[in-house]
Amino acid sequence: MPELKRLQATHAPAVLAFELANRAYFAASISDRGDDFFDQFADRYNALLSEQEAGICAFYLLVAEDGSVLGRFNLVDIEDQTAELGYRVAQRVAGRGVATATVRELCRLATARHGLRTLRAAATHQNVASRKVLAKAGFVPVGPADPAHLGGKPGTWYQRDLMLQPLESGCPVAVL
Ligand SMILES: CC(C)(COP(=O)(O)OP(=O)(O)OC[C@H]1O[C@@H](n2cnc3c(N)ncnc32)[C@H](O)[C@@H]1OP(=O)(O)O)[C@@H](O)C(=O)NCCC(=O)NCCS
């Protein structure tokens, strides 16, 4: 069973492999990370660990039994019991409900583990899969997103009040 784990230093090779294998797939719907990201991966990765250590962000990986990364699910800019949610799922498991189930589980963890009350997420109008994930995880549209936040594309901010009745998780992952 895949496990949802906090990002750790030891995950670096698996995260890099995930980002490389899915680079073109992700770039079809969201901004490409750019060559610098891959050239400076170790530095960028260590910076993420520092942000997580400081409590500014909480990074999660969905890890398969063989140690490969199936998805990344992040809570960033944690402040005033609110955070921005971001996620990406490997092409090889696309369309199987992985993102939907894991976002639901992360909403539960956001409250239970991180004390958050609200999550927000921005998605472009054309990112149908992401908008479906957000809707199925209880997010509602709250207004237009600045295209600068979405690689120049128009989109919408979505928000979920975590204090409302939790959705049924049905999450096929173990949480560590
Ligand atoms: C968005 C993303 C995380 C969805 O992951 P996933 O695990 O495939 O999503 P799910 O299987 O939970 O599917 C959610 C819904 O989207 C649909 N969907 C999945 N891929 C789709 C696609 N390429 N086009 C249209 N719909 C799609 C699914 O059928 C499902 O809809 P349904 O419930 O009506 O059947 C994944 O496509 C991804 O990583 N994309 C690139 C990064 C990205 O866009 N991140 C979000 C930024 S806002």
PDBQT file of the ligand as one rigid body, heavy atoms in Angstrom, charges set to zero:
ROOT
HETATM    1  C1  LIG A 201      -4.074  17.127 -11.455  1.00  0.00    +0.000 C 
HETATM    2  C2  LIG A 201      -3.507  15.761 -11.055  1.00  0.00    +0.000 C 
HETATM    3  C3  LIG A 201      -2.822  15.896  -9.709  1.00  0.00    +0.000 C 
HETATM    4  C4  LIG A 201      -4.662  14.758 -10.975  1.00  0.00    +0.000 C 
HETATM    5  O1  LIG A 201      -4.114  13.530 -10.484  1.00  0.00    +0.000 OA
HETATM    6  P1  LIG A 201      -4.925  12.139 -10.632  1.00  0.00    +0.000 P 
HETATM    7  O2  LIG A 201      -4.449  11.232  -9.550  1.00  0.00    +0.000 OA
HETATM    8  O3  LIG A 201      -4.813  11.682 -12.027  1.00  0.00    +0.000 OA
HETATM    9  O4  LIG A 201      -6.402  12.614 -10.332  1.00  0.00    +0.000 OA
HETATM   10  P2  LIG A 201      -7.658  11.665  -9.991  1.00  0.00    +0.000 P 
HETATM   11  O5  LIG A 201      -7.401  10.289 -10.509  1.00  0.00    +0.000 OA
HETATM   12  O6  LIG A 201      -7.967  11.823  -8.550  1.00  0.00    +0.000 OA
HETATM   13  O7  LIG A 201      -8.765  12.303 -10.938  1.00  0.00    +0.000 OA
HETATM   14  C5  LIG A 201      -9.548  13.391 -10.585  1.00  0.00    +0.000 C 
HETATM   15  C6  LIG A 201     -10.514  13.633 -11.727  1.00  0.00    +0.000 C 
HETATM   16  O8  LIG A 201      -9.812  14.198 -12.847  1.00  0.00    +0.000 OA
HETATM   17  C7  LIG A 201     -10.042  13.390 -13.991  1.00  0.00    +0.000 C 
HETATM   18  N1  LIG A 201      -8.829  13.442 -14.778  1.00  0.00    +0.000 N 
HETATM   19  C8  LIG A 201      -7.626  12.897 -14.509  1.00  0.00    +0.000 A 
HETATM   20  N2  LIG A 201      -6.765  13.209 -15.483  1.00  0.00    +0.000 NA
HETATM   21  C9  LIG A 201      -7.445  13.952 -16.386  1.00  0.00    +0.000 A 
HETATM   22  C10 LIG A 201      -7.099  14.591 -17.608  1.00  0.00    +0.000 A 
HETATM   23  N3  LIG A 201      -5.863  14.542 -18.105  1.00  0.00    +0.000 N 
HETATM   24  N4  LIG A 201      -8.052  15.306 -18.255  1.00  0.00    +0.000 NA
HETATM   25  C11 LIG A 201      -9.298  15.391 -17.765  1.00  0.00    +0.000 A 
HETATM   26  N5  LIG A 201      -9.682  14.813 -16.596  1.00  0.00    +0.000 NA
HETATM   27  C12 LIG A 201      -8.772  14.111 -15.922  1.00  0.00    +0.000 A 
HETATM   28  C13 LIG A 201     -10.340  12.019 -13.453  1.00  0.00    +0.000 C 
HETATM   29  O9  LIG A 201     -11.042  11.237 -14.377  1.00  0.00    +0.000 OA
HETATM   30  C14 LIG A 201     -11.181  12.362 -12.254  1.00  0.00    +0.000 C 
HETATM   31  O10 LIG A 201     -12.476  12.737 -12.642  1.00  0.00    +0.000 OA
HETATM   32  P3  LIG A 201     -13.746  11.848 -12.248  1.00  0.00    +0.000 P 
HETATM   33  O11 LIG A 201     -13.755  11.800 -10.758  1.00  0.00    +0.000 OA
HETATM   34  O12 LIG A 201     -14.879  12.591 -12.842  1.00  0.00    +0.000 OA
HETATM   35  O13 LIG A 201     -13.498  10.512 -12.835  1.00  0.00    +0.000 OA
HETATM   36  C15 LIG A 201      -2.478  15.256 -12.117  1.00  0.00    +0.000 C 
HETATM   37  O14 LIG A 201      -3.115  15.270 -13.375  1.00  0.00    +0.000 OA
HETATM   38  C16 LIG A 201      -1.219  16.079 -12.194  1.00  0.00    +0.000 C 
HETATM   39  O15 LIG A 201      -0.278  15.861 -11.449  1.00  0.00    +0.000 OA
HETATM   40  N6  LIG A 201      -1.200  17.056 -13.109  1.00  0.00    +0.000 N 
HETATM   41  C17 LIG A 201      -0.024  17.923 -13.264  1.00  0.00    +0.000 C 
HETATM   42  C18 LIG A 201       0.197  18.816 -12.048  1.00  0.00    +0.000 C 
HETATM   43  C19 LIG A 201      -1.036  19.626 -11.711  1.00  0.00    +0.000 C 
HETATM   44  O16 LIG A 201      -1.818  20.012 -12.550  1.00  0.00    +0.000 OA
HETATM   45  N7  LIG A 201      -1.197  19.888 -10.403  1.00  0.00    +0.000 N 
HETATM   46  C20 LIG A 201      -2.284  20.686  -9.899  1.00  0.00    +0.000 C 
HETATM   47  C21 LIG A 201      -1.948  22.133  -9.944  1.00  0.00    +0.000 C 
HETATM   48  S1  LIG A 201      -3.348  23.155  -9.505  1.00  0.00    +0.000 SA
ENDROOT
TORSDOF 0
